[in-house]
Structures are given as structure tokens and as C-alpha cells.
Amino acid sequence: MAKFTENILMKNIAILQRLAKGNATLEELAAEAKCTVGDLRGPLQLLWEQRLVAADDRKCYLISAKKVEEILAIVAPWASYFNASFYEIAKDTARIIIEKSWEEAEVEGVMLFGSTLRSKTPNDIDLLVLHSGLRLKAYSPYEKPVFDKPAGTGNGRDAAAEILFRLGYKETVLDRVDDAIKRRIEPLGLNSRDGLNSLFDIQVMHAALLGDTRTIEVFARRYAVWGSEEERQVDYQRCYRSELGKVAAQRRETIQSCRDPTFWRTILAKGRIYDPAKHDFTIPIEEKYSGALALFPSG
């Protein structure tokens, strides 16, 4: 099977689905097809030759909306295969991350959001790794991607393969998290670093940003070890308030890093956390981190 990134059929479907919603720029089509603007040349040429899509100086648009509607109705069953496949891969990936990550990463959960969770025709697998350790960054700055550059190259956040690599391994180097996931997606022809980056869009977030103060409390207790009981309590409170302020400032940075200030609240509200007992994404964020949504703006 050709690699997913080279699958012109899926790119064409993604382009038609996006244009069925309205005219779009090349950048918007690249985002929908999860490719670079340059990679659109072949698919757009084919769609133009078939008199389905045209473009002017600013936008691409459909020539025959009715014909495209008929085509999408035909290919829907094919796309549904990818949906089912993507969802199963997402579940297995979450299980691998939870079971095989280094203990120092302190992974607390894996949330699925985006098209694989809510759409019959997903573009990729969007995951948010929730953690309380130091192996991963406190958050992924979700800036508007530059589509001709992969994540991690001027986009303000790390590529999926880099994040999975940092999760390491629990028992043996031969069973690393990233290698286990590569083996899982091998049937799609994606068992490579580029394959991980093509199929997955992975973010990270520290539990403290969701209002979980456990790590702050531990740090403050370790800080307040000298003097009398009263002096230690004063030092604890001072350190706790200071760290709480730092977390609040970092949360503001997290929100401001995104052009849409409601982005984080939206994915936290709509996403679901993986439940190992059910092997499914069923847990709302508020069930695990009560009050988390109130910390992020809704509008």
C-alpha cells in the first residue's frame, strides 16, 4: 500500500469535502488534506481535469457542487473504513502510551479529540497526552501551522514522532513507545518517523495547568524543610503561592499561544480520555480534573 502521505485518493476526498463546505485557500486545503501546499499540485490538477475544481487568484472552488455531492456519497463507505481503522489505532496508541512510557514521564491519560472522534471521514489522529512529569513540555504551543514546514520546524511545537520518542520505554529499549506504535500502523505502510508525523497530531499538557495542584504541593513540601514547624509552614505557604502563580502565568501563555483563545477549552470539552478498563475513549475531562474547563476561556 502506498504511504498515506502519498495517497492521492484520500487527498482528493479531503479537498472535495473541504470545498463542499465553501471556497478555500490553498493553505486551508493543505490543512484539510494534512499535507504541504506543494503536495496539492497533483490532486488539484486531477480534479481540474475532471472539471470538479477550479481556482482564481485567491480561492479554490467547486465547478459542480451537485456532481461532487454524488461522488462523496459514493466514496463515503471507503472513507468510513479509514475512520474505523483510525479509531482502533487511536485506542491502541493510547494503551501503548500508558503501558510502556517511562515512569518519569508520569503520563496520567491520553485524550482523543478532532476528526477521528467526531467525523466519519477523519484526516488524522489528534491526541493530547496529559502528564505530571518532566519528560514532556508543560504544554504544546498550538500556533497556526506553517503547512510547508512540519511541526517542530518553526511551528512552535514538537512533531508527533519527537513526543512519542521522549516517552521512552518502561522495561526494555527494544520496546520503546514510538517503535511499538510504528509496528501498530505498519499495515497502513506508515511504520516510520515520517509515518508517525503524517498520521498523528499530538499535543501535551501538564496536569497542573488543568488545576491539579499535587505536583505544586510536593514541590512546596520539599522546599519547606528547615526551621521550626511554624517556620516550615510559612515557607510552605510562600512556596505554594509562588508556584501557583507560575502555573497561572504558564496557563495564560498556553492560551495566548493559540490564535483562537477558545481552542484549548474546545478540545478539552469535546475530547474524551482513554479508559484502560474499557479500552475506549469515554472519560470527560471534568471527571478526571474537576474545574479544568473553567480555567480556559470559552469566548
VOGU-3710 file (C-alpha; in Angstrom, 3 decimals, decimal comma):
1> makftenilm> 0,000/0,000/0,000  1,299/3,461/-0,806  2,116/5,649/2,127  -0,784/7,675/3,457  1,003/10,935/2,680  1,201/9,874/-0,973  -2,359/8,610/-1,207  -3,850/10,867/-3,859  -7,300/9,347/-3,401  -7,529/10,397/0,239
11> kniailqrla> -6,143/13,847/-0,589  -8,781/14,267/-3,292  -11,536/13,223/-0,907  -10,271/15,664/1,724  -10,135/18,503/-0,836  -13,654/17,828/-2,081  -15,024/17,573/1,457  -13,480/20,922/2,360  -14,704/22,673/-0,795  -18,188/21,232/-0,282
21> kgnatleela> -18,326/23,489/2,787  -17,257/26,566/0,781  -14,393/28,141/-1,140  -10,938/27,699/0,380  -7,355/28,895/0,037  -4,522/26,512/-0,755  -3,413/26,751/2,855  -6,860/25,735/4,071  -6,942/22,800/1,650  -3,472/21,717/2,785
31> aeakctvgdl> -4,671/21,745/6,376  -7,683/19,588/5,445  -5,568/17,141/3,433  -2,769/17,241/6,031  -0,030/17,923/3,533  2,066/20,785/2,231  0,745/23,282/-0,288  3,216/21,844/-2,795  1,716/18,364/-2,353  -1,643/19,692/-3,602
41> rgplqllweq> -0,405/20,182/-7,147  -1,107/16,633/-8,323  -4,539/16,207/-6,681  -5,738/19,648/-7,806  -4,545/19,043/-11,354  -6,500/15,784/-11,478  -9,629/17,390/-10,028  -9,358/20,270/-12,505  -9,011/17,857/-15,441  -12,178/16,135/-14,251
51> rlvaaddrkc> -13,955/19,509/-14,186  -14,640/19,261/-10,477  -12,444/22,023/-9,043  -11,163/25,354/-10,313  -9,262/28,289/-8,816  -8,791/32,018/-9,170  -6,094/34,231/-7,698  -7,358/33,824/-4,155  -9,559/30,745/-3,708  -10,301/27,253/-4,953
61> ylisakkvee> -13,913/26,368/-5,568  -16,188/23,633/-6,915  -17,283/23,720/-10,544  -20,190/21,344/-9,954  -21,385/21,061/-6,377  -24,027/18,503/-7,362  -21,511/16,207/-9,039  -19,151/16,427/-6,057  -22,036/15,608/-3,711  -22,707/12,454/-5,740
71> ilaivapwas> -19,023/11,474/-5,699  -18,719/11,957/-1,944  -21,812/9,818/-1,416  -20,115/7,007/-3,356  -16,771/7,188/-1,543  -18,288/7,549/1,950  -18,081/3,778/2,612  -14,399/3,831/1,676  -13,743/6,748/3,996  -15,648/5,009/6,790
81> yfnasfyeia> -13,062/2,221/6,621  -10,353/4,726/7,478  -12,499/6,101/10,285  -12,866/2,665/11,882  -9,199/1,925/11,311  -8,079/5,285/12,731  -10,239/4,896/15,832  -8,855/1,438/16,582  -5,315/2,738/16,065  -6,058/5,647/18,429
91> kdtariiiek> -7,230/3,255/21,154  -4,206/1,001/20,752  -1,867/4,008/20,718  -3,332/5,328/23,976  -2,908/1,904/25,566  0,719/1,710/24,405  1,497/5,195/25,745  0,002/4,393/29,151  1,544/0,944/29,477  5,013/1,498/28,006
101> sweeaevegv> 6,061/5,084/28,821  8,920/5,860/31,182  7,702/6,341/34,739  9,499/9,712/34,777  7,089/10,930/32,096  4,252/10,421/34,606  1,604/10,014/31,921  -1,819/10,441/33,530  -4,011/9,997/30,491  -4,423/10,253/26,748
111> mlfgstlrsk> -7,274/12,269/25,254  -8,647/11,818/21,752  -10,158/14,844/20,028  -10,685/16,080/16,487  -11,828/14,256/13,368  -11,178/10,658/14,471  -13,501/11,191/17,432  -16,268/13,183/15,736  -16,107/12,647/11,969  -16,959/9,804/9,615
121> tpndidllvl> -14,030/10,849/7,433  -11,050/11,659/9,694  -7,953/13,421/8,444  -5,573/12,295/11,171  -5,497/11,181/14,801  -5,419/14,071/17,293  -4,178/13,121/20,761  -3,468/15,117/23,920  -1,040/13,472/26,354  -1,818/14,543/29,934
131> hsglrlkays> 1,159/14,244/32,274  2,665/15,441/35,544  6,351/14,771/34,879  9,372/16,500/33,374  9,997/14,356/30,281  7,499/16,350/28,218  6,887/20,078/27,903  4,255/21,720/30,082  2,152/22,402/27,005  2,261/22,436/23,211
141> pyekpvfdkp> 2,053/25,985/21,834  -0,712/25,491/19,284  0,199/28,206/16,816  -1,309/28,213/13,321  0,853/25,717/11,434  3,036/26,668/8,517  1,951/23,923/6,140  5,198/23,781/4,191  7,038/23,109/7,448  6,403/20,129/9,699
151> agtgngrdaa> 5,626/20,533/13,391  8,843/21,289/15,197  10,241/23,384/12,313  9,183/26,939/13,021  5,728/25,868/14,128  6,200/26,315/17,853  5,507/22,715/18,802  7,064/19,288/18,551  6,240/16,713/15,917  4,363/13,581/16,983
161> aeilfrlgyk> 7,403/11,356/16,465  9,508/13,532/18,810  6,893/13,423/21,573  6,497/9,652/21,267  10,293/9,270/21,326  10,514/11,249/24,576  8,074/8,861/26,216  10,831/6,262/26,048  10,215/2,765/27,383  9,251/1,134/30,663
171> etvldrvdda> 11,078/-2,190/30,619  13,377/-2,578/27,623  14,802/-0,320/24,939  13,590/-2,891/22,423  10,023/-1,983/23,339  10,012/1,790/23,008  6,697/3,624/22,784  7,393/5,016/19,307  8,571/1,664/17,943  5,506/-0,140/19,330
181> ikrrieplgl> 3,221/2,390/17,621  5,165/2,086/14,355  4,505/-1,646/14,437  0,818/-0,983/15,057  0,469/1,245/11,970  2,657/-0,884/9,721  -0,392/-2,285/7,827  -1,035/1,263/6,545  2,530/1,498/5,248  3,419/4,094/7,883
191> nsrdglnslf> 5,999/2,333/10,056  8,493/5,209/10,048  9,125/8,520/11,762  7,514/10,334/8,837  4,597/7,945/9,093  4,019/8,896/12,719  4,060/12,577/11,801  1,649/12,000/8,907  -0,920/10,041/10,883  -0,753/11,697/14,309
201> diqvmhaall> -1,057/15,247/15,595  -0,040/15,060/19,255  -0,197/17,778/21,911  0,922/17,638/25,537  -0,328/19,340/28,694  0,831/19,241/32,308  -1,854/18,350/34,847  -1,052/21,491/36,872  -2,431/23,607/34,011  -5,725/21,760/34,484
211> gdtrtievfa> -5,895/22,772/38,141  -4,246/19,679/39,624  -2,081/21,031/42,468  -0,440/17,748/43,552  2,933/18,495/41,976  2,899/22,002/43,450  2,195/20,607/46,907  5,038/18,092/46,607  7,479/20,792/45,497  6,436/23,118/48,330
221> rryavwgsee> 6,871/20,360/50,938  10,360/19,627/49,660  11,188/23,323/49,847  9,961/23,839/53,427  12,345/21,597/55,414  14,270/23,980/57,689  13,414/25,713/60,947  10,568/25,256/63,390  7,189/23,828/62,475  5,785/27,340/62,229
231> erqvdyqrcy> 8,664/28,499/60,013  8,281/25,470/57,762  4,565/26,187/57,393  5,297/29,808/56,435  7,883/28,634/53,882  5,423/26,066/52,522  2,670/28,630/52,012  5,082/31,118/50,426  6,446/28,497/48,007  2,970/27,132/47,241
241> rselgkvaaq> 1,595/30,565/46,354  4,655/31,337/44,246  4,377/28,097/42,252  0,630/28,544/41,873  1,298/31,976/40,359  3,831/30,497/37,940  1,329/27,889/36,810  -1,331/30,565/36,280  1,133/32,578/34,168  2,021/29,486/32,164
251> rretiqscrd> -1,660/28,766/31,591  -2,057/32,267/30,176  0,891/31,580/27,865  -0,783/28,324/26,817  -3,960/30,161/25,862  -2,154/33,048/24,165  -0,019/30,694/22,077  -3,109/29,873/20,016  -4,716/32,317/17,609  -8,082/31,048/18,784
261> ptfwrtilak> -8,192/31,656/22,566  -11,028/29,134/22,903  -9,062/26,305/21,267  -7,928/24,568/24,447  -11,326/24,764/26,127  -12,960/23,403/22,981  -10,784/20,314/22,710  -10,886/19,701/26,463  -14,679/19,923/26,441  -15,224/17,821/23,322
271> griydpakhd> -12,379/15,331/23,735  -12,524/12,105/25,725  -9,812/10,474/27,836  -8,860/6,844/27,281  -10,237/4,367/29,817  -7,883/1,332/30,013  -10,589/-0,804/31,643  -12,957/-0,267/28,693  -10,249/0,152/26,034  -12,123/3,172/24,758
281> ftipieekys> -12,228/6,976/24,948  -15,110/7,586/27,365  -13,907/9,847/30,202  -14,805/13,584/30,115  -12,079/15,954/31,297  -14,161/17,150/34,273  -14,423/13,604/35,585  -10,646/13,405/35,934  -9,807/17,089/36,537  -12,774/18,785/38,178
291> galalfpsg> -12,954/22,504/37,397  -10,478/22,293/34,491  -12,792/23,799/31,887  -13,405/26,934/33,952  -9,667/27,701/33,726  -9,818/28,206/29,946  -11,858/30,894/28,139  -14,964/29,905/26,219  -15,303/33,116/24,230
//
